[in-house]
Amino acid sequence: MPQTGLLARIEAKPEHAAQVQELLRNALELAREEAQTVSWYSFRLGPTSFGVFDTFDDEAGRQAHLNGRIAAALMEIAPTLLASPPDIREVDVLAAKLP
C-alpha cells in the first residue's frame, strides 16, 4: 500500500481555465513515465478550481515527483495561467483500496 501522497489545489485565472484543464489532462502521460508514482489523479472542483492527488510508496518517490516534469510544468505556467501559486500539501496515506 502506498504510504505517502500529495494533494494540490490549483486555481486558474478564469480566462485560462481551459488551458489549465488541458495541461492537467496531458500531464497523465508524464505521470505514467514516473516509476515511483503509484497513482495519479487530476480533477476539477469548479469552473476555475482544479486539483491533483497522487501517491507513492515512500518519501523518495514523493520527492522524485516534486522534482519531476509535472511539478516543473505547473510552476512554469503558474505566473501566467494561475490566480495564485498552487497549494501543494504532503499527506500520509492511512488506508487505500487498490485493485
C-alpha positions, 0 to 999 in steps of 0.5 A: 500500500502506498504510504505517502501522497500529495494533494494540490489545489490549483486555481486558474485565472478564469480566462485560462481555465481551459488551458489549465484543464488541458495541461492537467489532462496531458500531464497523465502521460508524464505521470505514467513515465514516473516509476515511483508514482503509484497513482495519479489523479487530476480533477476539477472542483469548479469552473476555475478550481482544479486539483491533483492527488497522487501517491507513492510508496515512500518519501523518495518517490514523493520527492522524485515527483516534486522534482519531476516534469509535472511539478516543473510544468505547473510552476512554469505556467503558474505566473501566467495561467494561475490566480495564485501559486498552487497549494501543494500539501504532503499527506500520509496515506492511512488506508487505500483500496487498490485493485 
